[in-house]
Amino acid sequence: MIARAFAPGHVTGFFVIKDRHRDIRKKGSLGAGFCLSKGAITIVNLRKSTQQKIEILINGKKSGAEVSRYVAKKILGEKKYHAIIKSTLQLPVSQGFGMSGAGALSTGIAVNRALKSNLPFNKIVEIAHESEIKNKTGLGDVVAEGAGGVDGKCAGGHFCAVSAEASDPGDEGEGSWFGAAGRVVAGESRW
């Protein structure tokens, strides 16, 4: 089973850290930023196996990719597949473009599609956000990347992101992430 997904990169304009909550799903940041037309493209190939095995390649090189690995494991659960996950990052890492989040989110979308499990999109965002918090690679990029467009995060964690331009998540291609204006992507808007 093969599936492919895209998640955009993200640039944070300003933020406030909200990391004191006991529930990891409520940790994160408040703030605003914008998504980019470039990000992470992930292709997942799942083959039935006698045990679960996950191989990850980032830009063609084997990688531990703990943020994406966590997401894949969480979505696969106890299912026994040999998963080959190939992510192409279109922007540099460790330079504020949210690439670990984009890689995790696109991995989650692609694994979900390959399994045909119909996990709700907000659940995939929650899992990817949780992975970023646990692995200390981000506080709010995944939520914003799940919203797309120009975003504002009105609560810590994955619960609320309002996007000025958000549409069909997970499609690949320049500009395909953007669409209908002003929808609440996760949680309830307080604005």
N, C-alpha and C positions, 0 to 999 in steps of 0.2 A: 504494500500500500504506500503510495507516494502522494505527498501533498506539499504545497508551497504557500508561503505567506510573506507579507511585507509589513513592517512597522516603521514609522518615521523616526528620524532623529529629533531631538528637542533641545532648545536653548532656553534656559531660565533667565528671565529679566530681573526678577527680584523674588526673594523667598524668606520665610521665617521657619525655623526648625520646630517641629512638634514631635518630639520623640520620648516623652515621659509617660505615655499611656502604657498600661500593662498589656493590652491587647495589641499584638504586632500589626494587625490590620488597621489600627487607628493611628499608628505612628507614620510620620512622613513630614510634609511641609505644606505651608500655605504660600500662595504667591501666584505669579503669572509668567507666561513665556509664550513661545510659539514653536510649532512643529515645522519640520523641513521636508522638502520633497525627496530628499535622500535619507536613507536609513539602513535597515537590515533586511536582507532577503534571505529567507531560510527555506531549505528544501529538506523534508524529512522522508526517509525511506524506512518503513517498518516491515520486518519479516518475522513470522512466527518462529519461536525458538524454545528450547528446553529451559532456558533461564533468561532473565532480563539482562541485557547488555546495551549500554549506551556509548556510542562513539560520537565525538563532536569535532568538527573541523571548522576553524574560523579562517576565512580567506585562504582556504586550501591547506592549512596546517593543523595538525592534531592539537587539541587544546583541552585543558581541564574544564574551562568555561563553567564554573560552578553555579553561576546565576542561571544560565540556560539549562544546565543539568538538573538542578533542583526542580525547575518548572516541568521538564520532561518526565522526571520520576513521579512527581505529584500527579500529573495527568494520566500517566500510564498505570499508576497504582500497582497492583500485584500482577498485572498482565505480563505474560512472558513474550517479549519481542526483542529482537536485535534491532536497535534503532540507530540509524546513521543520520546524523544531523549535520547539515552543511549550511553554515551562515556566511553570507558575503556582507561585510560591513562597508558601506559606501562612504563613510566618514571616519576620521581618525579617532582612536580610542584615547581615553584619559585626557580629553581636551574640552570637555563640557558639552558634548553633543548627545549625551544620553545613549551611547551605543550599547552598553550592557543591558539597559532597559529595553531598547529596541530589539536586541538579540533574544532576550528572554520572552518578550511579548510575541515576536514573530515565531519563535519556537513553540510557544503554547498554542498559538493559532494553528500552526502547521500540524502539530501532533494531534490536536483535537480533530482536525479535518481528516488526517490519515486514519484515525480510529473510527471516524464517523460517529463520534460519541455525543455530538450536539450539546456539549457543555456550554452554558450561556457565556457570552462574551465578557460580561462583568466578572464572572468567576475566573476566567483566564487572566483578566487584568489583576484581580485580587491575588492570585497565585504568583504572578510575575512581580507584583509590588512586594509581596511578602518575601520573595527571594532576594530582591534588591536590599530590603531592610536587613534580613538575616546575614547576607554576604557583605553588607556595608559598602555597597557600590552606588547607592542613590537613595533619595528620599521622596521624590515626586515625579520623576521623569516618566515612569510607566503609566501613571494615571493620566498625565498630559498626553502621552503618545497614544493612549487609548481613546482620548477625546479628539485629538487632531486639531488642526488649525491654530488659532490664537486661543490660549487657555487661561483660565483663572481657577485656582484651587481654593475652595472656600472652607475646607476642613482638612485636618490631618488625616493621613491614611488614604485608602482607596475609595472613600465613600462619596466624594463630591468633586466633580470637575465639570466646569461649564466651558463649552467651546463655541467660539464665534463661527467656526466652520468645521463641522464634523459630519462624516458620512460613513460609508461602507468600510468598516475596519478589515484589515487583512488583505486587501487587494494590492497587487503590485503595479507599479508604474507611476511615473511622475504626475503629480496632481490628482491621482485617483483617490487619495485619502480625503480630499476636501470636497465639501458639498453643502448641504442644507445648513442655514445659519442658525446659531443660537440654541442648540438643543442641550439639555442636561444629559450627560453621558452616564454618570454614576451618581447615585444618591439624589438628594433634593437640593435645588439651588436656594441659597439664602440671599440671592441678589435680586 
